[in-house]
Amino acid sequence: MPRLNTYEHLLSINTGFDLIRNALRALGRGTLFDRKELVRFESWSEETRSSINSYLTGVIESAETDAAGRLYRRRLARERKDETATP
């Protein structure tokens, strides 16, 4: 099962991409940089963010599903044991 810091890292990654998007937009409001180029970079960063999130959440989902299955099997075994132990 993923630990809390896994979720914290996922949050940090998304926060970082928010900072990138905000910084690119702020730079685009000036006249020094080509706005179209900055929009292209923003698009790439959004694509990368989405790909990272897709991969990480897929792995997290698999781990959480495995953990849920193990916990469910343990609970069933415990309940069956309790039922047979009660006269």
Rosetta silent file (secondary structure, phi, psi, omega in degrees, C-alpha in Angstrom):
SEQUENCE: MPRLNTYEHLLSINTGFDLIRNALRALGRGTLFDRKELVRFESWSEETRSSINSYLTGVIESAETDAAGRLYRRRLARERKDETATP
SCORE:     score description
SCORE:     0.000 S_00000001
   1 L     0.000  134.065 -179.972    0.000    0.000    0.000 S_00000001
   2 L   -61.768  143.477  177.788    1.434    3.422   -0.882 S_00000001
   3 L   -85.601  165.892 -178.379    2.632    5.465    2.025 S_00000001
   4 H   -55.048  -39.009 -176.506    1.517    9.005    2.756 S_00000001
   5 H   -65.026  -22.222  174.364    4.724   10.444    1.267 S_00000001
   6 H   -62.612  -46.399  178.782    3.743    8.932   -2.103 S_00000001
   7 H   -67.765  -35.593  177.666    0.646   11.117   -2.114 S_00000001
   8 H   -65.051  -39.169  177.504    2.670   14.083   -0.870 S_00000001
   9 H   -65.579  -40.460  177.135    5.102   13.650   -3.772 S_00000001
  10 H   -60.885  -43.449  176.607    2.198   13.514   -6.214 S_00000001
  11 H   -62.422  -42.620  179.450    0.869   16.754   -4.722 S_00000001
  12 H   -62.488  -40.651  178.058    4.340   18.335   -4.952 S_00000001
  13 H   -60.580  -47.350 -178.942    4.627   17.364   -8.615 S_00000001
  14 H   -66.788  -36.758  175.878    1.273   18.955   -9.406 S_00000001
  15 H   -62.756  -41.555  178.098    2.140   22.047   -7.381 S_00000001
  16 H   -61.530  -42.403  177.981    5.373   22.342   -9.353 S_00000001
  17 H   -67.684  -32.529  174.149    3.528   22.170  -12.650 S_00000001
  18 H   -63.408  -40.569  177.875    1.106   24.839  -11.407 S_00000001
  19 H   -63.573  -41.774  178.618    4.114   27.042  -10.673 S_00000001
  20 H   -61.364  -49.096 -179.214    5.495   26.399  -14.155 S_00000001
  21 H   -58.931  -46.424 -179.760    2.163   27.252  -15.806 S_00000001
  22 H   -63.060  -40.401 -179.744    1.792   30.444  -13.750 S_00000001
  23 H   -67.577  -42.338  178.407    5.361   31.528  -14.474 S_00000001
  24 H   -63.380  -40.345  178.516    5.010   30.933  -18.219 S_00000001
  25 H   -65.587  -39.846  178.332    1.769   32.898  -18.283 S_00000001
  26 H   -64.766  -41.993  177.724    3.375   35.744  -16.348 S_00000001
  27 H   -64.396  -32.763  179.573    6.308   35.807  -18.760 S_00000001
  28 H   -69.426  -17.804  178.712    3.844   35.846  -21.652 S_00000001
  29 L   -77.834  -15.696  178.008    2.337   39.092  -20.403 S_00000001
  30 L   -87.134 -174.607 -178.486    5.603   40.878  -21.110 S_00000001
  31 L  -108.867   -6.960 -175.362    7.084   41.805  -24.462 S_00000001
  32 L   -73.128  -34.772 -173.557   10.469   40.105  -24.200 S_00000001
  33 L  -108.345  148.516  177.252    9.326   36.561  -24.970 S_00000001
  34 L   -71.362  114.898 -176.848    7.388   35.137  -27.898 S_00000001
  35 H   -58.693  -41.135  179.916    3.937   34.381  -26.487 S_00000001
  36 H   -61.256  -38.435  179.061    3.293   31.530  -28.944 S_00000001
  37 H   -66.678  -41.925  178.555    6.492   29.831  -27.854 S_00000001
  38 H   -65.585  -37.541  176.437    5.548   30.138  -24.181 S_00000001
  39 H   -63.596  -39.703  177.567    2.078   28.728  -24.931 S_00000001
  40 H   -62.773  -43.488  177.499    3.771   25.793  -26.672 S_00000001
  41 H   -63.766  -39.432  177.772    5.946   25.180  -23.589 S_00000001
  42 H   -62.033  -41.569  178.266    2.885   25.416  -21.364 S_00000001
  43 H   -62.641  -43.552  177.776    1.166   22.823  -23.518 S_00000001
  44 H   -62.567  -42.297 -178.819    4.159   20.494  -23.279 S_00000001
  45 H   -66.068  -35.939  178.144    4.311   20.908  -19.522 S_00000001
  46 H   -67.542  -39.007  176.652    0.587   20.114  -19.235 S_00000001
  47 H   -63.315  -42.945  179.087    1.066   17.004  -21.371 S_00000001
  48 H   -65.009  -43.703  177.914    3.990   15.921  -19.175 S_00000001
  49 H   -58.523  -45.833 -178.992    2.002   16.597  -15.985 S_00000001
  50 H   -63.368  -42.023  178.824   -0.877   14.537  -17.302 S_00000001
  51 H   -64.192  -43.322  178.496    1.397   11.653  -18.304 S_00000001
  52 H   -62.583  -47.114  179.990    3.113   11.630  -14.908 S_00000001
  53 H   -61.140  -42.411 -179.993   -0.233   11.710  -13.091 S_00000001
  54 H   -60.474  -47.795 -179.758   -1.604    8.918  -15.254 S_00000001
  55 H   -63.157  -52.157 -175.732    1.393    6.691  -14.590 S_00000001
  56 H   -63.364  -44.336 -178.752    1.631    7.390  -10.857 S_00000001
  57 H   -68.963  -29.929  175.236   -2.088    7.072  -10.160 S_00000001
  58 H   -64.338  -44.027  177.712   -2.204    3.827  -12.151 S_00000001
  59 H   -66.137  -42.797  178.601    0.546    2.337   -9.998 S_00000001
  60 H   -61.624  -44.247  179.943   -1.101    3.694   -6.833 S_00000001
  61 H   -59.276  -43.630  179.519   -4.461    2.242   -7.891 S_00000001
  62 H   -62.247  -45.186 -179.939   -2.908   -1.183   -8.426 S_00000001
  63 H   -65.102  -41.766  179.867   -1.170   -1.099   -5.047 S_00000001
  64 H   -66.697  -38.915  178.360   -4.317    0.096   -3.259 S_00000001
  65 H   -64.602  -42.251  176.660   -6.436   -2.590   -4.951 S_00000001
  66 H   -61.555  -44.018  179.615   -3.953   -5.268   -3.900 S_00000001
  67 H   -63.779  -42.119  179.138   -3.961   -3.948   -0.338 S_00000001
  68 H   -62.027  -40.889  177.990   -7.763   -3.862   -0.250 S_00000001
  69 H   -62.637  -44.546  178.125   -7.888   -7.471   -1.441 S_00000001
  70 H   -61.787  -45.781 -179.028   -5.430   -8.608    1.236 S_00000001
  71 H   -64.259  -39.457  178.276   -7.330   -6.760    3.953 S_00000001
  72 H   -62.869  -45.765  179.237  -10.643   -8.184    2.739 S_00000001
  73 H   -62.791  -40.259  177.572   -9.288  -11.745    2.781 S_00000001
  74 H   -61.955  -44.640 -179.332   -7.899  -11.233    6.297 S_00000001
  75 H   -63.149  -43.723  177.894  -11.226   -9.888    7.523 S_00000001
  76 H   -60.883  -44.177  179.226  -13.140  -12.814    6.030 S_00000001
  77 H   -61.804  -42.522  179.175  -10.730  -15.300    7.586 S_00000001
  78 H   -63.868  -43.300  179.729  -11.044  -13.571   10.960 S_00000001
  79 H   -65.123  -40.151  178.107  -14.854  -13.568   10.736 S_00000001
  80 H   -65.676  -39.799  178.594  -14.934  -17.257    9.798 S_00000001
  81 H   -64.042  -42.738  178.669  -12.606  -18.057   12.663 S_00000001
  82 H   -63.222  -38.809 -179.551  -14.814  -16.079   15.064 S_00000001
  83 H   -67.139  -38.675 -178.882  -17.928  -17.893   13.801 S_00000001
  84 H   -77.912  -24.021 -179.362  -16.412  -21.351   14.297 S_00000001
  85 H   -80.707  -22.029 -178.902  -15.026  -20.446   17.729 S_00000001
  86 L   -84.878  124.343 -178.907  -18.436  -19.346   19.024 S_00000001
  87 L   -71.872    0.000    0.000  -20.479  -22.333   20.332 S_00000001
